[in-house]
Amino acid sequence: MKKLFLSWIVVTLILLPSQVGLAAGEKDDADDYLVKFNGPAQKGLVQAFGVDDEDIIHEYENLPVMHLHLTVNQVNALERHPQIETVEENGEVEALGQEVPWGIPHVQGTAAQDQGFTGENVKVAILDTGVDNTHEDLAANVKGGHSVFDDADNSDPYFDANGHGTHVAGTVGAVDNDLGVIGVAHEADLYAVKVLNNDGSGTLAGIAEGIEWSINNDMDIINMSLGGSQGSTILEDFSDLAYDEGVLVVAAAGNSGNRGGNNDTVGYPANYDSVIAVAAVDENNNRATFSSTGPAVELSAPGVDTLSTTPGDNYASFNGTSMASPHVAGVAAQILQAKPDLSNVELRALLQETAQELGSSHQYGHGLVQSLDAIEN
């Protein structure tokens, strides 16, 4: 038995130097690797393969892992060793950072941003389900708000259990902060005007109150990503009043369209003359089949697979003319920063004149809203 044991020792000692010779290789072909051991990490083991102290970059405490500088031969030898579980190249990673949703450059939002037009000091009221003012991508831009509700669940304009309003707000003005997404007008002042409850429902009276609050608080732009199939004389009066007071009023055309796109299905308040009705298109500038159509359609904007903010520092992609409308509101904020002397009537005409024609006005209105073209016009 003793002879057998001694023979095993001799064989081990004879083989080991040849392994070391193979492992050493040329330092010029060395790279960084993470090596995980089957048991406790063993400095002596890797040194036996020609790994010098200077090549042991780090030994981890909580797992039997070492960060090593290894040659190709050393890697091959360690991979075959029974006490080594894994040898992995130390690959590079990068911060995911901020994503630019496809719709922002599609309306020339990023091109306008590159010229310094970010909607700074322009006030945009988001009439919706509220806006999460603690969201990492919105907190810096949400400057105020109001709720038309007095019950405990809905009285806070910054509590958005539905998520719709927070999503809309992000498209208008998510902050440029290396997080999440960026909005069209990422320095606009956003105001959370909660006219829809946490279930996404509201009343004509509530929308009218939200418009009135916007007028009284000197909003420059109102975005209403909401609507119904029936109008109201009083709601129309409030929409007209806002427009008469110099506010640009933007609203979703509605999601009652069909594949043919020949019906008149634009909802209210978008259907009023004082309101810009916005239809939805996809990345190829095709009208979304759900997008309402009719003579009231004025502009088109991205509304398919639109990525934006949702409550709780989250993000999601939604579809709808609700997503198209805030693209127009954001573009309007950029233009208003660039041309602060424009009246809302002049701003509206400029949006129409510089839109990219897409097809039938019944479906697309004047076409795809374009920010930089309007600014440079």
C-alpha positions in Angstrom: 0.0 0.0 0.0 2.9 2.4 0.9 4.5 1.7 -2.5 1.3 2.4 -4.3 0.9 5.7 -2.5 4.4 6.8 -3.2 4.0 6.0 -6.9 0.9 8.2 -7.0 2.9 11.1 -5.5 5.7 10.6 -8.0 3.2 10.7 -10.9 1.6 13.8 -9.6 4.9 15.6 -9.3 6.0 14.5 -12.7 2.9 15.7 -14.4 2.5 19.0 -12.6 5.6 20.7 -14.1 4.5 19.8 -17.6 1.1 21.4 -16.9 2.7 24.5 -15.5 4.9 24.7 -18.6 1.8 24.5 -20.9 -0.1 27.1 -18.8 2.5 29.8 -18.6 2.4 30.7 -22.3 3.1 34.3 -23.4 2.0 37.2 -21.2 1.2 39.1 -24.4 -1.9 37.0 -25.0 -3.2 37.4 -21.4 -6.6 38.7 -20.5 -8.9 39.0 -17.4 -11.0 36.1 -16.2 -13.2 35.2 -13.3 -12.4 31.7 -11.9 -14.7 29.9 -9.6 -13.5 27.0 -7.5 -15.5 23.9 -6.5 -14.4 24.5 -2.9 -12.5 27.3 -1.2 -10.4 29.5 -3.4 -6.8 28.4 -3.5 -4.1 30.9 -4.2 -1.6 28.1 -4.3 -3.4 26.2 -6.9 -3.4 29.0 -9.4 0.2 29.9 -8.6 1.0 26.3 -9.5 -0.2 27.2 -13.0 2.2 30.1 -13.3 -0.2 32.8 -12.1 1.9 35.5 -10.3 0.8 37.6 -7.4 0.5 40.6 -9.7 -1.9 38.6 -11.9 -4.3 37.9 -8.9 -6.4 41.1 -9.3 -9.0 40.3 -6.6 -10.2 37.5 -4.4 -13.9 37.7 -3.5 -15.1 37.1 0.1 -18.6 35.7 -0.3 -18.0 33.2 -3.1 -15.0 31.1 -4.0 -14.1 33.3 -7.0 -10.9 35.0 -8.0 -10.4 37.7 -10.6 -7.2 36.7 -12.5 -5.1 37.8 -15.4 -4.5 34.7 -17.4 -2.9 33.5 -20.6 -4.8 31.3 -23.0 -2.8 28.3 -22.0 -3.5 29.0 -18.3 -7.2 29.2 -19.1 -7.2 25.9 -20.9 -5.3 24.2 -18.1 -7.5 25.6 -15.3 -10.7 24.6 -17.2 -9.5 21.0 -17.1 -8.6 21.0 -13.4 -11.2 19.1 -11.2 -11.1 21.8 -8.5 -12.1 24.6 -10.9 -15.8 24.9 -11.6 -15.9 27.8 -14.1 -13.5 30.0 -16.0 -15.2 33.0 -17.6 -13.8 35.9 -19.5 -14.3 39.2 -17.7 -16.7 40.7 -20.3 -17.5 44.4 -20.4 -20.9 45.9 -19.5 -22.3 49.4 -19.8 -25.0 51.4 -18.2 -28.4 50.9 -19.8 -29.0 54.5 -19.3 -31.8 56.5 -20.9 -33.8 55.2 -23.8 -35.2 57.5 -26.4 -38.7 56.2 -27.3 -39.1 56.0 -31.1 -41.8 58.7 -31.2 -39.5 61.5 -29.9 -37.2 61.7 -32.8 -40.1 60.8 -35.1 -41.6 64.2 -34.4 -38.2 65.8 -34.6 -38.2 66.2 -30.8 -34.6 65.2 -30.4 -33.5 67.4 -33.3 -35.1 70.4 -31.6 -33.5 69.4 -28.3 -30.1 69.4 -30.0 -30.8 73.0 -30.9 -31.6 73.9 -27.3 -35.3 73.7 -27.4 -36.6 71.7 -24.5 -39.8 73.4 -23.5 -38.2 75.3 -20.7 -40.6 77.6 -18.8 -43.6 76.4 -20.8 -46.5 75.3 -18.7 -48.3 72.1 -19.7 -51.4 70.9 -17.9 -52.0 67.2 -18.0 -55.7 66.6 -17.6 -55.8 63.0 -16.8 -55.7 60.4 -14.0 -53.0 62.3 -12.1 -49.2 62.2 -12.3 -46.8 60.4 -10.0 -44.7 63.4 -8.9 -42.2 61.2 -7.2 -41.3 59.3 -10.3 -37.5 59.4 -11.0 -38.2 60.7 -14.5 -40.8 63.3 -13.6 -40.2 64.7 -10.2 -38.0 67.6 -11.3 -40.6 68.8 -13.8 -43.9 68.4 -12.0 -44.5 71.9 -10.6 -48.1 71.7 -9.3 -51.5 70.2 -9.7 -55.1 70.0 -8.8 -57.8 67.3 -8.4 -61.4 67.8 -9.2 -62.3 65.0 -6.7 -62.8 65.3 -3.0 -62.9 61.6 -2.0 -59.8 60.2 -0.2 -58.8 57.9 -3.0 -58.8 60.6 -5.7 -58.2 63.9 -4.1 -54.5 63.8 -4.5 -53.4 64.9 -8.0 -50.1 63.1 -7.6 -51.6 59.7 -6.8 -52.1 57.9 -10.1 -53.3 54.4 -9.4 -54.3 54.1 -13.0 -51.0 55.0 -14.6 -52.4 56.6 -17.7 -51.7 60.2 -16.7 -48.1 59.4 -15.6 -47.6 57.8 -19.0 -48.9 60.8 -20.8 -46.8 63.2 -18.7 -43.6 61.2 -19.5 -44.1 61.6 -23.3 -44.6 65.4 -22.8 -41.7 66.0 -20.4 -39.8 63.1 -18.9 -36.5 64.5 -17.6 -33.2 64.2 -19.5 -31.3 62.5 -16.6 -29.7 59.3 -17.9 -32.6 57.3 -16.5 -35.6 55.6 -18.1 -36.8 57.6 -21.0 -36.8 61.2 -22.2 -39.9 63.3 -23.1 -40.3 65.6 -26.1 -40.0 68.8 -24.0 -37.9 67.5 -21.2 -37.7 70.8 -19.4 -41.3 71.8 -19.6 -43.2 72.6 -16.4 -45.8 69.9 -15.9 -49.0 70.2 -14.0 -51.1 67.2 -12.8 -54.7 68.1 -13.2 -56.7 65.0 -12.1 -60.0 64.9 -13.9 -60.2 61.2 -14.2 -60.4 58.9 -11.2 -58.2 55.9 -10.5 -60.5 53.8 -12.6 -59.9 56.1 -15.6 -63.4 57.6 -15.5 -64.5 61.1 -15.2 -67.3 63.5 -16.1 -67.8 66.4 -18.4 -68.2 68.6 -15.3 -64.8 67.4 -14.0 -63.1 68.1 -17.3 -64.6 71.6 -17.4 -63.3 72.2 -13.9 -59.8 71.1 -15.0 -59.9 73.4 -18.0 -61.0 76.3 -15.8 -58.1 75.6 -13.3 -55.7 75.6 -16.3 -57.0 79.0 -17.4 -56.8 80.5 -13.9 -53.3 79.2 -13.4 -51.9 80.5 -16.7 -51.2 77.3 -18.5 -49.8 77.6 -22.0 -50.9 74.2 -23.2 -53.6 71.7 -22.1 -53.3 68.1 -23.0 -56.4 65.9 -22.8 -55.7 62.3 -23.6 -59.4 61.5 -22.9 -62.7 61.8 -24.5 -66.2 60.5 -25.0 -68.6 59.8 -27.9 -71.0 62.6 -26.8 -70.2 66.2 -26.3 -71.5 68.9 -24.1 -72.3 72.6 -24.9 -70.7 73.6 -21.6 -67.6 71.5 -22.2 -67.3 73.1 -25.6 -67.8 76.5 -24.0 -64.9 75.8 -21.6 -62.7 74.6 -24.4 -63.5 77.7 -26.4 -62.8 79.9 -23.4 -59.4 78.4 -22.9 -58.6 78.9 -26.5 -59.9 82.5 -26.4 -57.7 83.1 -23.3 -54.6 82.1 -25.3 -54.2 78.4 -24.3 -53.3 75.8 -26.9 -55.7 72.9 -26.4 -54.7 69.4 -27.6 -56.7 66.2 -27.3 -56.7 62.6 -28.4 -58.9 62.0 -31.4 -60.2 58.8 -29.9 -59.8 55.0 -30.4 -63.0 54.3 -32.3 -61.5 53.9 -35.7 -61.8 50.9 -38.0 -59.6 49.3 -40.6 -61.2 51.2 -43.5 -60.9 54.5 -41.7 -63.8 56.1 -43.5 -66.2 56.8 -40.6 -66.5 60.0 -38.6 -65.6 58.8 -35.1 -63.6 61.6 -33.5 -64.7 62.0 -29.9 -65.1 65.0 -27.6 -63.5 67.3 -26.7 -61.2 66.7 -29.7 -64.1 67.3 -32.0 -64.5 70.9 -31.0 -63.1 73.6 -33.3 -61.0 75.1 -30.5 -59.2 71.8 -29.8 -56.5 70.1 -31.9 -57.6 66.5 -32.6 -54.6 64.1 -32.8 -54.6 60.8 -34.6 -52.2 57.9 -34.0 -49.6 56.5 -36.4 -47.0 53.7 -36.1 -43.3 53.8 -36.9 -44.0 53.5 -40.6 -46.4 56.4 -40.5 -49.4 54.1 -41.1 -52.6 55.1 -39.3 -53.2 52.8 -36.3 -56.4 50.9 -37.1 -57.9 52.0 -33.8 -57.3 55.7 -34.5 -60.5 57.7 -34.9 -61.1 59.4 -38.3 -63.2 62.3 -39.5 -63.0 65.9 -40.7 -62.0 67.0 -37.2 -58.6 65.2 -37.3 -56.0 67.9 -37.4 -52.6 66.3 -36.7 -51.0 62.9 -36.4 -48.3 61.7 -34.0 -46.8 58.4 -32.7 -49.4 56.3 -30.8 -48.3 52.7 -31.2 -46.0 50.8 -28.8 -45.2 54.1 -27.1 -42.7 53.7 -24.2 -43.1 56.1 -21.3 -43.3 56.5 -17.5 -45.7 54.7 -15.2 -46.1 55.0 -11.4 -43.5 53.8 -9.0 -40.4 54.5 -11.2 -41.7 52.1 -13.8 -42.0 52.2 -17.5 -44.3 50.6 -20.1 -45.4 50.8 -23.7 -49.0 51.7 -24.4 -51.1 52.1 -27.6 -53.7 54.8 -28.3 -54.4 58.3 -29.5 -53.9 59.1 -25.8 -50.2 58.5 -26.5 -50.2 60.5 -29.7 -51.7 63.7 -28.2 -48.8 64.4 -25.7 -46.3 64.2 -28.6 -48.1 67.2 -30.1 -48.3 69.0 -26.7 -44.5 68.4 -26.2 -43.7 69.7 -29.7 -45.9 72.7 -29.1 -43.9 73.4 -25.9 -40.6 73.3 -27.8 -41.9 75.7 -30.4 -43.3 78.0 -27.8 -39.9 78.2 -26.1 -38.3 79.0 -29.5 -40.9 81.5 -30.5 -42.4 82.9 -27.2 -44.2 85.7 -29.0 -46.5 83.4 -30.9 -50.1 83.4 -30.0 -51.9 80.1 -29.6 -53.7 80.7 -32.9 -50.3 81.3 -34.7 -48.8 78.3 -33.0 -51.6 76.1 -34.2 -51.3 77.4 -37.7 -47.6 76.7 -37.7 -48.1 73.1 -36.5 -50.5 72.6 -39.4 -48.2 74.3 -42.0 -45.1 72.3 -41.1 -46.6 68.9 -40.6 -45.4 66.1 -42.8 -48.3 65.1 -45.2 -49.1 61.5 -44.8 -52.3 60.9 -46.8 -56.0 61.5 -46.5 -56.8 64.4 -44.2 -59.8 62.4 -43.0 -57.3 60.0 -41.4 -54.2 62.0 -40.8 -55.3 65.6 -40.8 -52.4 67.9 -41.9 -50.0 65.0 -41.2 -47.2 64.1 -38.8 -46.3 66.9 -36.4 -42.7 68.1 -36.9 -40.9 70.2 -34.3 -37.7 71.5 -35.8 -39.4 72.3 -39.1 -41.8 74.5 -37.3 -39.1 76.2 -35.2 -37.0 76.9 -38.4 -40.0 78.0 -40.4 
